[in-house]
Amino acid sequence: MSTHSVIECLEGIRASRLGNSRNIYVYLPPGYQEQTDRHYPVMYVHAGQRAFGPSGPGNETWNLDQAVDELIASGRIEPLIMVGIAHVRPVTHNEFYHFTAPEREAVSVGCSGTAYEHFIIHELKPLIDHRYRTLPDKSNTGLLGSSAAALCTLHMGMRNPEVFGKLIMMSPFLVDVQLDEWSDSGLLEEAMYRLPDKVPDVQMWMDIGDAEGLFLPSQVRSAAHELIEKGIGIGEGFAFLEQPEACHQESAWGERVHLPLMYMFGEVGRPVALEMQGREVIGLSGGMNTYINALLHYDSGWVRSLLEGSYTTSHPHVLQVRPNGELVPVGPGSALITLTVGELSTTRKYTVIPELSARVEVCICAEVENEEEQAESIYGGMGMKLVRTGTGRYEGCYRVPRDSGFSFRFTRGFRRFETDMNGKPVANRVIRATENMSVHYHILSWGSTSAVKAGIGGQG
């Protein structure tokens, strides 16, 4: 039997209602060619041009084929087919939006999610089921997406539960957020998702990193609780994860994609350990809501965050905990919080201080070495616009949610990232906004002349 997977490219597959064509990348598991009587479950992956390899020099990839190869080889999941659907970058319509575009985009970008949905269900899926040995029923058919593609996965799954029985949503773009110095929260938030009155019988995974800028864990937690209220089941039906230190990009999704795949197509094993993560110092006033990220670890290496738990406090006059993990300060002092799940338990000390503001100020200065082309502004993390204040010097100050994490590279526009002196990608800048802070960075280059000519510097 072959020990290697194969990725086939189906070129120029037409989407009739969208009026465009795209490439489709099909991952076939080891043994597919030899085991001709075997049929396989199928996971459809949005933005498939980055699923199995970079879409261009310097661009990131999930390395999804490597993750699936390892899971299959280790026996942690059953073999499956992965179908990577290349994304057509929106010009006038975004195929990941079903109902609404963010207000800041709505003037120029409409929603073509239903036409994209038609393409997958009525044109692509029949093609895949005809050409490959699939298990076409809902229990063996899933959708996987991140960011706006995860929003699309949610909507498409809610609308078509008879087609898609498995939904993987990584860092979903559920709320459009902009910095807004005039609002009490410092944020302008616009909900992007809609849920039916009753959630259909499907299996769902939803996650979020805690260093994704203005993609905040609280937004995704809120949606997860809404799903539970509307009928989705915890355990067999729904799993949630808040991943510590994870940012909003392909490499971070690729590093943890094995977790939802194990949940959907393998055995997660049994719980073996508990831990509580998150802030340990809480303000009695200041408007900051704090949640415990309770992680339940399994013997298979699988992990999930508990959305409900059994908590006790040593000093309820100091600190209490709601079942959803929200910390409720009552008075100054310290308290031990204990979480129990079956025979497992863990305890952590928390301190309540008189006041802790919900926002902090982050000031950024970036200097471009040997700047050949000046710009009026450049961009850091989400919503962080730095204005030119001198030759090669850009500055900005922002009020952001306390504890929010930002992992980014400076850009001069869409995917026009900073590089090293040779035009190669640089490591992300990382900020954790726990206190007021000022940071100073040096930008080496926007891509060398030779790199730009070769198409490396722009990362389009």
Rosetta blueprint (number, residue, H / E / L):
1 M L
2 S L
3 T L
4 H L
5 S L
6 V E
7 I E
8 E E
9 C E
10 L E
11 E E
12 G E
13 I E
14 R E
15 A E
16 S L
17 R L
18 L L
19 G L
20 N E
21 S E
22 R E
23 N E
24 I E
25 Y E
26 V E
27 Y E
28 L E
29 P L
30 P L
31 G L
32 Y L
33 Q L
34 E L
35 Q L
36 T L
37 D L
38 R L
39 H L
40 Y E
41 P L
42 V E
43 M E
44 Y E
45 V E
46 H L
47 A L
48 G H
49 Q H
50 R H
51 A L
52 F L
53 G L
54 P L
55 S L
56 G L
57 P L
58 G L
59 N L
60 E L
61 T L
62 W L
63 N L
64 L H
65 D H
66 Q H
67 A H
68 V H
69 D H
70 E H
71 L H
72 I H
73 A H
74 S L
75 G L
76 R L
77 I E
78 E L
79 P L
80 L L
81 I E
82 M E
83 V E
84 G E
85 I E
86 A L
87 H L
88 V L
89 R L
90 P L
91 V L
92 T L
93 H E
94 N E
95 E L
96 F L
97 Y L
98 H L
99 F L
100 T L
101 A L
102 P L
103 E H
104 R H
105 E H
106 A H
107 V L
108 S L
109 V L
110 G E
111 C E
112 S L
113 G H
114 T H
115 A H
116 Y H
117 E H
118 H H
119 F H
120 I H
121 I H
122 H H
123 E H
124 L H
125 K H
126 P H
127 L H
128 I H
129 D H
130 H H
131 R H
132 Y L
133 R L
134 T E
135 L L
136 P L
137 D L
138 K H
139 S H
140 N H
141 T E
142 G E
143 L E
144 L E
145 G E
146 S E
147 S L
148 A H
149 A H
150 A H
151 L H
152 C H
153 T H
154 L H
155 H H
156 M H
157 G H
158 M H
159 R H
160 N L
161 P L
162 E L
163 V L
164 F L
165 G L
166 K E
167 L E
168 I E
169 M E
170 M E
171 S L
172 P L
173 F L
174 L L
175 V E
176 D E
177 V E
178 Q E
179 L E
180 D L
181 E L
182 W L
183 S L
184 D L
185 S L
186 G L
187 L E
188 L E
189 E E
190 E E
191 A E
192 M L
193 Y L
194 R L
195 L L
196 P L
197 D L
198 K L
199 V L
200 P L
201 D L
202 V L
203 Q E
204 M E
205 W E
206 M E
207 D E
208 I E
209 G E
210 D L
211 A L
212 E L
213 G L
214 L L
215 F L
216 L L
217 P H
218 S H
219 Q H
220 V H
221 R H
222 S H
223 A H
224 A H
225 H H
226 E H
227 L H
228 I H
229 E H
230 K L
231 G L
232 I L
233 G L
234 I E
235 G L
236 E L
237 G L
238 F E
239 A E
240 F E
241 L E
242 E E
243 Q E
244 P L
245 E L
246 A L
247 C L
248 H L
249 Q L
250 E H
251 S H
252 A H
253 W H
254 G H
255 E H
256 R H
257 V L
258 H H
259 L H
260 P H
261 L H
262 M H
263 Y H
264 M H
265 F H
266 G E
267 E L
268 V L
269 G L
270 R L
271 P E
272 V E
273 A E
274 L E
275 E E
276 M E
277 Q E
278 G L
279 R L
280 E L
281 V E
282 I E
283 G E
284 L E
285 S E
286 G L
287 G E
288 M L
289 N L
290 T E
291 Y E
292 I L
293 N E
294 A E
295 L E
296 L E
297 H E
298 Y E
299 D L
300 S L
301 G L
302 W L
303 V E
304 R E
305 S E
306 L L
307 L L
308 E L
309 G L
310 S E
311 Y E
312 T E
313 T E
314 S L
315 H L
316 P L
317 H L
318 V L
319 L E
320 Q E
321 V E
322 R L
323 P L
324 N L
325 G L
326 E E
327 L E
328 V E
329 P E
330 V L
331 G L
332 P L
333 G E
334 S E
335 A E
336 L E
337 I E
338 T E
339 L E
340 T E
341 V E
342 G L
343 E L
344 L E
345 S E
346 T E
347 T E
348 R E
349 K E
350 Y E
351 T E
352 V E
353 I E
354 P E
355 E E
356 L L
357 S E
358 A L
359 R E
360 V E
361 E E
362 V E
363 C E
364 I E
365 C E
366 A E
367 E E
368 V E
369 E L
370 N L
371 E L
372 E L
373 E L
374 Q L
375 A L
376 E L
377 S E
378 I E
379 Y E
380 G L
381 G L
382 M L
383 G L
384 M L
385 K E
386 L E
387 V E
388 R E
389 T E
390 G E
391 T L
392 G L
393 R E
394 Y E
395 E E
396 G E
397 C E
398 Y E
399 R E
400 V E
401 P E
402 R L
403 D L
404 S L
405 G E
406 F E
407 S E
408 F E
409 R L
410 F L
411 T E
412 R L
413 G L
414 F L
415 R L
416 R L
417 F E
418 E L
419 T E
420 D L
421 M L
422 N L
423 G L
424 K L
425 P E
426 V L
427 A L
428 N L
429 R E
430 V E
431 I E
432 R E
433 A L
434 T L
435 E L
436 N L
437 M E
438 S E
439 V E
440 H E
441 Y E
442 H E
443 I E
444 L L
445 S E
446 W L
447 G L
448 S L
449 T H
450 S H
451 A H
452 V H
453 K H
454 A H
455 G L
456 I L
457 G L
458 G L
459 Q L
460 G L
